[in-house]
Every structure is written in structure tokens, then in C-alpha cells.
Amino acid sequence: MDMTDARWRTATRSSNNGGDCVEVADNLPGRVLVRDSKDRDGGTLSFAPDAWRAFVASVGRAG
């Protein structure tokens, strides 16, 4: 997967003390990438934009 142009941002709900941080890149066409900011080379999840929106909406309702 080519992530050259991915613009990563830390999720707004991540803690500020350096732990439990998730980074999201949603600027690539047709996919949303998610990774652990503590282990950026440890793997990246890829979601279709509709699936990502559904996940975020579901988490928002649960919180």
C-alpha cells in the first residue's frame, strides 16, 4: 500500500500523555488509514471511507 502522500493526524480523543494514541490519514482517495502512533511501523489498517464513517458514528454513540 502506497502511503507516501498520507497526511497523518492524531485522533481528537487520544490522550495527551503519550499513550493510547491513534493516528488517522483520511486524505487519500478511496481509503482511510489508521495506525498506532507509538508503533508507526507496526502495521496500518485500511478502511473504505463508508466503513470508517460508520465506525466513527458507532463509537460516538457508545461514548
C-alpha positions as CSV (number, residue, x, y, z in Angstrom):
1,M,0.0,0.0,0.0
2,D,1.5,3.4,-1.0
3,M,1.2,5.8,1.9
4,T,3.6,8.4,0.5
5,D,1.0,11.2,0.4
6,A,-0.8,10.2,3.7
7,R,-1.3,13.2,6.0
8,W,-1.5,11.7,9.5
9,R,-3.3,13.4,12.4
10,T,-3.8,12.3,15.9
11,A,-7.3,11.4,16.8
12,T,-9.0,14.1,18.9
13,R,-9.9,11.6,21.6
14,S,-6.4,10.3,22.1
15,S,-4.7,11.1,25.4
16,N,-2.2,13.9,25.7
17,N,0.3,12.0,27.9
18,G,1.9,10.0,25.1
19,G,-0.2,6.9,25.4
20,D,-3.2,5.4,23.7
21,C,-2.8,7.5,20.6
22,V,-4.3,6.6,17.2
23,E,-3.4,8.4,14.0
24,V,-5.7,8.7,11.0
25,A,-5.0,9.7,7.4
26,D,-8.2,10.4,5.5
27,N,-6.8,12.4,2.6
28,L,-6.2,9.5,0.2
29,P,-8.8,8.7,-2.4
30,G,-10.9,5.6,-1.5
31,R,-9.4,4.7,1.8
32,V,-8.8,5.8,5.4
33,L,-5.7,4.7,7.1
34,V,-5.3,4.1,10.9
35,R,-2.2,3.3,12.9
36,D,-0.8,3.3,16.4
37,S,1.3,6.4,17.0
38,K,3.6,4.5,19.4
39,D,4.4,1.9,16.8
40,R,4.1,3.6,13.4
41,D,5.9,0.8,11.6
42,G,3.9,-1.9,13.3
43,G,1.1,-2.0,10.8
44,T,-1.6,0.1,9.3
45,L,-5.3,-0.6,9.0
46,S,-7.1,0.4,5.8
47,F,-10.9,1.1,5.7
48,A,-13.2,2.1,2.9
49,P,-14.5,5.7,3.7
50,D,-18.1,4.5,4.3
51,A,-16.9,1.8,6.7
52,W,-14.8,4.3,8.6
53,R,-17.7,6.8,8.9
54,A,-19.9,4.0,10.2
55,F,-17.3,3.0,12.7
56,V,-16.8,6.6,13.9
57,A,-20.6,7.1,14.2
58,S,-20.9,3.9,16.2
59,V,-18.2,4.9,18.6
60,G,-19.7,8.3,19.0
61,R,-23.0,6.8,20.1
62,A,-21.3,4.5,22.5
63,G,-19.3,7.2,24.3
